[in-house]
């Protein structure tokens, strides 16, 4: 009976050691956030009364951003790593951010997703625009959205338009011009 107890204790100790090693390994391999900080998102523009009154944390940590305080014109893209149309659209949003420069604020909202999944996908696709994190889908619920991706366009006066369909470069270019007044070529 005694050798059986010693064997059971040894097996439990081995399981505990393996579990501790796996936990440490998982933490050390977490993908760092590829996104830009959110500090420059809020500005002196008039607050938008048509953007949902939702405040979300920056994906990189620290500050929270009240969406109504975003400097317009702006494009807000709700996406998730598990959403196939989002996986095609998010790199186009990054091209918009790169092309538009200071003419328009482009921000993403990782929605209903895990931090590791969002960061890993974005890093693989070279997405680095400022990103908010919304695991509880607060913004999606506020715009009465059901599916992702969703894009919110905000003009300089704070008026917003919500698009509920995926966008390619041509459609995004046209909608940016129509709903923000900014002309870009993607």
C-alpha positions in Angstrom: 0.0 0.0 0.0 2.8 2.4 0.8 4.5 2.2 -2.7 1.1 3.0 -4.2 0.9 6.2 -2.1 4.4 7.3 -3.0 3.6 6.7 -6.7 0.4 8.8 -6.4 2.3 11.7 -4.7 5.0 11.5 -7.4 2.4 11.7 -10.2 0.6 14.6 -8.5 3.9 16.5 -8.1 4.8 15.9 -11.7 1.4 17.1 -12.9 1.7 20.3 -10.7 5.2 20.9 -12.1 4.1 20.5 -15.7 1.0 22.8 -15.1 3.2 25.5 -13.5 5.6 25.3 -16.4 2.8 25.6 -19.0 1.4 28.6 -17.2 4.8 30.4 -17.2 5.4 29.5 -20.8 2.0 30.8 -21.9 2.6 34.1 -20.2 6.0 34.5 -21.8 4.7 33.8 -25.3 1.8 36.3 -25.2 1.8 38.5 -28.3 2.7 42.1 -27.4 0.2 44.8 -28.5 1.1 45.9 -32.0 -1.2 49.0 -31.8 -0.4 52.7 -31.4 -1.3 54.5 -28.2 -4.7 56.2 -27.9 -3.6 59.5 -26.4 -4.0 61.5 -29.6 -7.5 60.3 -30.3 -9.4 62.9 -28.3 -9.2 66.5 -29.5 -10.7 69.9 -29.5 -13.4 69.1 -32.0 -17.0 69.6 -30.9 -18.2 66.4 -29.2 -20.4 64.2 -31.4 -24.0 63.9 -30.2 -24.7 61.1 -32.6 -21.8 58.7 -31.7 -22.8 56.3 -28.9 -21.9 57.5 -25.4 -19.5 54.7 -24.7 -16.0 54.8 -23.1 -13.6 52.0 -23.9 -10.0 51.2 -22.7 -7.1 51.6 -25.1 -5.9 48.1 -26.1 -2.3 49.1 -25.1 -3.5 49.9 -21.6 -3.7 53.1 -19.5 -6.1 55.6 -20.9 -9.8 55.2 -21.7 -11.4 56.9 -24.6 -14.9 58.4 -24.7 -16.0 57.8 -28.3 -18.0 61.1 -28.3 -14.8 63.0 -27.8 -13.0 61.6 -30.8 -11.5 64.2 -33.0 -13.4 64.3 -36.3 -13.4 63.6 -39.1 -13.0 60.0 -37.9 -13.5 56.4 -38.9 -14.2 53.8 -36.2 -14.0 50.2 -37.2 -15.5 47.4 -35.1 -13.9 44.0 -35.8 -12.8 40.7 -34.2 -10.1 38.2 -35.1 -12.7 35.4 -35.5 -14.7 37.4 -38.0 -13.8 36.4 -41.6 -14.9 39.7 -43.3 -13.1 41.6 -40.6 -9.9 39.7 -41.3 -10.1 41.1 -44.9 -11.3 44.6 -44.0 -8.9 45.5 -41.1 -5.8 45.7 -43.3 -7.7 48.1 -45.6 -8.4 50.2 -42.5 -4.7 50.3 -41.8 -4.1 51.5 -45.4 -6.6 54.2 -44.8 -4.8 55.3 -41.6 -1.4 55.2 -43.4 -2.8 57.1 -46.4 -4.9 59.7 -44.7 -2.3 60.9 -42.2 -3.6 63.8 -40.2 -6.7 64.4 -42.4 -8.8 61.8 -40.6 -8.6 59.8 -37.3 -8.8 56.1 -37.8 -9.4 53.9 -34.8 -10.2 50.2 -34.4 -12.4 48.5 -31.8 -11.5 44.9 -31.1 -15.0 43.6 -30.3 -16.0 40.5 -28.4 -12.5 39.1 -28.8 -9.6 37.9 -26.6 -6.6 40.1 -26.2 -4.2 37.5 -27.4 -6.2 36.6 -30.5 -6.7 40.3 -31.5 -3.0 41.2 -30.9 -1.8 38.1 -32.8 -4.0 38.6 -35.8 -3.2 42.4 -36.0 0.6 41.8 -35.6 0.5 39.2 -38.4 -1.3 41.6 -40.7 0.8 44.7 -39.8 -2.1 46.5 -38.2 -0.8 49.2 -35.9 -3.5 51.9 -35.8 -4.8 53.0 -32.4 -7.1 50.3 -31.0 -9.7 50.2 -28.3 -10.7 47.0 -26.6 -14.4 46.0 -26.2 -14.7 42.4 -25.0 -18.2 43.0 -23.7 -19.4 44.4 -27.0 -20.7 47.7 -25.5 -20.2 49.7 -28.7 -21.7 46.9 -30.9 -24.8 46.8 -28.6 -25.0 50.7 -28.6 -25.2 50.8 -32.4 -27.7 47.9 -32.4 -25.3 45.8 -34.4 -25.7 42.1 -34.8 -22.7 41.2 -37.1 -19.2 42.4 -37.6 -17.6 44.3 -39.1 -19.3 47.7 -38.5 -17.8 51.0 -39.5 -18.8 54.4 -38.0 -18.0 57.5 -40.0 -17.9 60.8 -38.1 -17.6 64.2 -40.0 -15.9 67.3 -38.6 -19.2 68.6 -37.1 -19.7 65.3 -35.1 -22.5 63.8 -37.3 -22.1 60.1 -37.7 -23.1 57.4 -40.1 -23.1 53.6 -39.3 -22.2 51.2 -42.1 -23.1 47.5 -41.3 -21.5 45.8 -44.3 -17.9 44.8 -45.0 -15.8 47.4 -47.0 -13.1 46.9 -49.6 -10.7 49.7 -50.6 -13.0 51.2 -53.3 -16.1 51.2 -51.0 -14.2 52.6 -48.1 -12.7 55.4 -50.2 -16.2 56.4 -51.4 -17.7 56.3 -48.0 -14.9 58.3 -46.4 -15.5 61.0 -49.0 -19.3 60.9 -48.7 -19.6 60.7 -44.9 -16.5 62.7 -43.6 -15.8 65.0 -46.6 -12.2 63.7 -46.8 -10.8 62.6 -50.1 -8.3 59.7 -50.0 -7.1 57.2 -52.5 -6.5 53.6 -51.3 
